[in-house]
Amino acid sequence: MIGVADRPTRNPAMNAAQDSTVTWKNVPTRTVTAGGVSFAYRELGADHPGPPVVFLIHLAAVLDNWDPRIVDGIAAKHRVITFDNRGVGASSGAPATSMEEMARDAITFIKAMGFDQVDLFGFSMGGMVAQEIVLMAPQLVRRMILTGTGPAGGEGISQVARVTYLDMLRGWLSFQDPKQFLFFTRSPDGIRAGKEFLARLKERSDDRDKKITIAALQAQLKALRRWGEKAAADLSKVHHPVLVANGDGDRMVPSRNTRDLARRLPNSELIVYPDSGHGAVFQFHADFVPRALAFLSRSAG
């Protein structure tokens, strides 16, 4: 129960219908306060009916790390909410050190926004948080899209820190963004897709988010290690429709985990893109967005 002193507050302008010219490039950053945390968030497509799609971010990411083509593409048909985790970017508080903590924070945020039911879009670490949310509060979730992710205890997930630090070093030595190595293959198509993705992340020039701190990154890496060492959860009781997607060459969360996750979820659909890695949905955004929209718009039957 939320006490009077802790009652969540929202920006009074947030319910206003947004102008059609508002896109991920210029949508304002707002805040909502709940549970003693001020969550930074951005919202698009507020005039669309139905449950909003809440985006759950990846390791070391802030609001500006979402691909504009994915956000704008989903927001063309659905209300989209993205937010910074506690202690990350412009959100206040101490960063969480487990997926369970992040899930509880996300539930707090969703309820503070006044939503009774949402769709979840979880990428990488965000997909792990989404799994915890649906187990903790199944009635809160209608559908889920899980990309570049895997189940608790998945093979190789506990080694994400090693892969991350290695590719951070590779990026530093080659004067490149580490995401070029972490998210994309080293084939000509993968390298080109990585450069295009990184260019899109720079399209927003004003009202940029704060970068993640070293302390927050270390907290998230600890959460990922715990997730990789955790006993597998029983996902057979998750009967929500789930779209699972990844590339066939994911180094961060090995692609076999994506297939394993789809097998564990009884009502799932699986997409595996060729010659692509962790950021496959960014590389193939032109194919992925229509598939995601069709999945989100599908009737319960």
N, C-alpha and C positions, 0 to 999 in steps of 0.2 A: 504494500500500500504506500502511496506517495504522500508524504506529509506536506503541510502548507508551505513550509520553508523550502522544500525540495520540489515543489510542483514545477513541471516543465514549462518553459516559456518559449514562445515562437515569435519570429519577426512578423508584425501585423500585415506586412505587404505580401507574404508568401502565398496567400490564397488568390491573389489577383491573376487573371488569365494572362499568359505571356504573349507578347507580340510575336508574330510569325517570323520576324527578323532575328529573334533571339536564338542563338545556336550555342554549341559548346564553346565557341571562340569568345563569346561575349556575355554569357549568362553570369549574373552576379553571384558572388559567394555570400552565403548567409550563415547564421548560427541559430541553433536551438539548444536550450539548456535543460538537462535532466540528470538526476542522480549526481549532482555536483560537477558535471562535465559540460563544457561548452563545445558542442559538436559543430564543426564547419561542414557545410554541405552546399551542393548546387542542385537545382531542380529545373527540368525542362518538360514541356508538354503537359502542363498542369490542367489544361482544358480537356485532355483526353479522359473518357470515362473508364471505369474498371480499376482493378488493383494496380498500384504503381509497381514499377520494376526497380528494386533496390540493388544497386551495384556494390559488390564487396571486393575490395582492392587487393592487389598482390603484394608480395614482399618488397619492402623498401619504397613503396609507392605513396604518393599523395594525389590529390585531386587531378593535378595536371598530367598524370601518367596514363589517364584513360585515352584511348584512341578516339579522336573526334568522329571518325567515320562510324564507329560502333555506337557511340552515345547518340549522335544525331540520327543515325539510322533507326535505332530503337525508339527514340523520342518522336519520330515522325508518326508513330501509331500508338504510342503508350506514354504515360507519365513516367519519367525517369528521375530517380533520386540517387545521387552519389554523395558519399561522405567520407571524412577522414576518421580513422580509428582513434580511440582515446590516446592522447599523448603523441599523435602523429600529425605532421603538417600544422594546420592552424587550430586543431582541436586541443583542448586543455587536458590536464591530468597526466598520470603516470602510465606509460605504455604497458599493455598487457603482455604476459609471458606464456600464455596458453591459448589454444583455440577456443576452449570453453569460456575463458574470460572475454575474448573478442566476441563470441556469440552472445553472451549476456549483455555486453555493451551494445551490440547491434540491435538486440531486442528492445533495450531501453530507448535507443534512438528511434526505432520504428514506432514504438508506442507514443513517444513524445511528439512525433509528427502527426499523431492522431489516426494512424492506419490500423484497421482491424484485420486486414489480410493483404499480403503482398506477394509478388513474384520475386525470386532471388536470381541475380546473375553473379556468380562467383567465379573469379579467375584466379587460378593458382592457389595461394594461401586463402583467398576469399572463398574458393570452392570448398575448402576444408571447414571454414567458419560456417558456410551455408549448411553443411552436413550436421554440424552441431546444433544450429538453429532449428532445423526441421525435427531433430530428435528431442530438443528441449520444448519447443512450442509448435507442434505439428499443425494446430489449428490456425496459426498465424501465416502459414505458407500455402499458396495455391499451386504454383509451378516453380521449377528450378532449372536454370541453365548452369552447368558446371563445366568449365573449360580449363585445360592445362593443370589438372588436379588429380588427386587419388585418395583412396580410403586410408583411415588410420592404420598404422603399421605397415603401410605399403612399402614394397621393396625399393630401397635406395633413397627414400624420402628423408631419412635421418642424416643423409650426406649432403643435403642442400647447402649447408654452410660451406663445406669444402669446395663444392662446385662454384658457389657464388664468389668466394674469395679468389679462387683460381682465375675466373673470368674477369673479375675486377682488376687483377694484376695484368691479364692479357690486354684489357682495354687501356690500362695506364701505359703499358710498354708500347702499344701501337697507336696511342693518341686517339682511341675510339671509345665510344660509349659502351660499357660492358653489356648492355642489352643486345648489342649486335651479336655477341657470342652466346649470351644466355637464352635469348628468345628465338634465334634464327639459325638455320643450318649454314654451312660454309660453302654451299653450292652457289653458282652464279645467281640463281633465282632467289635463294635465301638471303644472300648478301644484298641484292637489290631491294628486296622486300624490307629488310632491316633499315636501310637508309631511308626509304620512303616513310616507314613508320616513325622513325626518329624525327624526320622533317615535319610530320603532321603534329607531333607533340609540341612543336614550337609555334604552331599557328596562333595560339593564344599568347598575346604579348602583354596585356594589361591584367591587373588583379590576379597575378600568379600566386600560387600557394607557397607556403614555407616548405623548404626542403626537409626531408626526414633527418633526424639527428642520429649520431652514432649510437647513443644509448637506446633509441627506439629500434634501430636496426638490430642491435644485439638482442633485445628483448624478443623481437620477431623470430630471429634465428633460433633462440632458445625454444620458442613455441613450436617451430617446425621440427626441431630435434625431438621434442616430447611427442609430437604427433607421429613421427616416424617410428618411435619406440613404443607407442601405445598399442594395447591389444585391439584387434579389429572390432568395430562396432557391428551390431546386428542391423544391417540395412534392409533386411527382408520385410521389415514392418513399415518401411517408408513406401507407401503406395502412391505418392504424389507423382504426377508426370515429370520426368526429368530428361533434359537434352544434355548429353555428354559429348564433348568435343575436344580434340587435341590434334597435334601433328604426329607423324609416324616416327619422328626422331627427337623427341623431347629429352634433353639432358638434365634439366632441373628436377622434373618429376617424371621419371622414365615412363614412356608411353604404355608399357604393359600395365601400369597402374590405372590408366584410363579405361582400358578394356576390362580390367578386374572390377573397377567401380561400376561400370555399366552392367556387368553380370550380377553384381550384388544388389542392384536396384531393380525391383521387379517390374517397374513401369517406365523403363528408360529407352531412349533412342541414342544411337552412337554415330558420330561422325569422326573419321580419322582422315586428315588431309595428307597428301603425299609430299615428300621432299620439304618437310616443314618441322619446326620444333615447338618449343613452349608457347611461342606467340603465333601459332597457326591461325587463330581466328582473326588476328590483325593482318597477317599476310593474305588471307583469303576473305577479307571483310566483304567483298562484293558478292561472294557466294554465301557467307555465313549469315549476314544480316537478314536477307529474305527467308532463310531457313528458320532463324530465331523468331522472326515476326510471325511466320506461319505456325510455329510451335506455340507461341504465346497466345495466339488468337484462336487456337483450336478449341472447340466446345468440349465440355467434360465428357461427353459420350464418345 
